[in-house]
Amino acid sequence: MTDSAPMQQHKERFLIICLSRNGFGGLELQMVAKTKEWIERGHETLLIVHRHSPIHHHAIKTGVPHVAVSQRIEYVDPLTAWQISRVIRSFAPAACLVGITRDLSIALLARSFSIIVKPRIMLFQQMISGLKKRDFFHNWVYRNIDGAIVPAEYMKTMLIESTIIDPRKIEVIPYGIDVNTYRPATAYERADARQLHGFTEHDFVCCIPARYDWLKNQKMCIEAMHRIATTSDNDAIILWCVGDPSDAPDSYYNNMKRLARDLGIEHRVRFSPFTNDFRSILYATDIYLMTSFAETFSLATVQALASGVCSVATRAGGTVEQIHDGINGLLVQSDNSAELADTIIRLYDNPDLRKQLAESAYIEARVRYNADTVYERVILRCLQGEIPTTTD
């Protein structure tokens, strides 16, 4: 049982569109996960993907019902729109959830081609480009979509500033998680996770789980660790960078390994590949770090909060809506490694403060990010207005 039982929903049909060609990250995983979740909750749901793309292969691997199309032209591809319109006519969805903004025009064309069935076209936005989109083409797109769902107020503001969308069409709904899957570790679970990942009980582990990218700013964490090593005699504090490595000599990953070596703290910085067992990573962690220069909304941060892990993050984009300084975590300035180092030492020296922040994070996460509550809000938003009907 979760904290609040989901209300009964009338079962509907939904189409989820994600025509990503080469990318395969949080956005693509979220669209597959949304398809799977809605099916498990009783809705007939289909995922539309680009043929032979990474998300297509992932849909096959996970057994998610999908239709693959061969898109040749971005933004306006009549053939792709016609293919999707045939799915719309036969499947008769109540709404189409679109994960990438450039796919909105294809979805709108498909709806116009379907003639009989007119589903609502909803943007499920997870990333913001910051580019102004107030030309004739984009004005047509954002005037004709039925709504947008964004996970943070910061993203809503950016969407309003960059497009002509009616602000009343936008609703802020954060990502949800199973609040029973992510919870504070027991003593046994913590010990097992530490053993699994090669840490001792005496290690004070500061973990940054993120892809290796300058925007994620592992550099700031390594520089903070260097400051800790040179200004403190504490040798228990360890930085743990978790992310898939790269073989390219000049990759950000290898640059960070060289930086740790050049600073003489190679023994204080651990590099590990990402694992699907993220819960065990959090269970082995004392402080979760999120040091991005720019972040719209971090699902990993939600998972850390719900796991009762003390969090430190930069004041960047939507992060300030997730981490409330001094309440459920601590905030530092972006690219201020000295402030980050001082904050880590402060938390190491003050276990009561760590416990207080972690407990507050856990309590808030169970209410704010409860998957059942989030699901209800998204479904209601998608179904606002008339349900499309077919004619014989």
SULHUNOR-V68558 format. One record per helix or strand. SS is the DSSP state (hx for helix, st for strand). FROM is the first residue (numbers start at 1). TO is the last residue. Records with the same first field share a line. If there is no record, write none. Layout:
# SULHUNOR-V68558
SS = FROM-TO + FROM-TO
This chain:
# SULHUNOR-V68558
st = 13-18 + 44-50 + 66-69 + 95-98 + 120-125 + 147-150 + 170-172 + 177-177 + 204-209 + 237-242 + 269-272 + 287-290 + 310-314 + 325-325 + 329-332 + 370-370
hx = 26-40 + 54-62 + 78-91 + 101-114 + 136-144 + 153-162 + 167-169 + 187-197 + 218-231 + 252-262 + 266-268 + 278-283 + 299-306 + 319-322 + 337-349 + 351-368 + 371-382
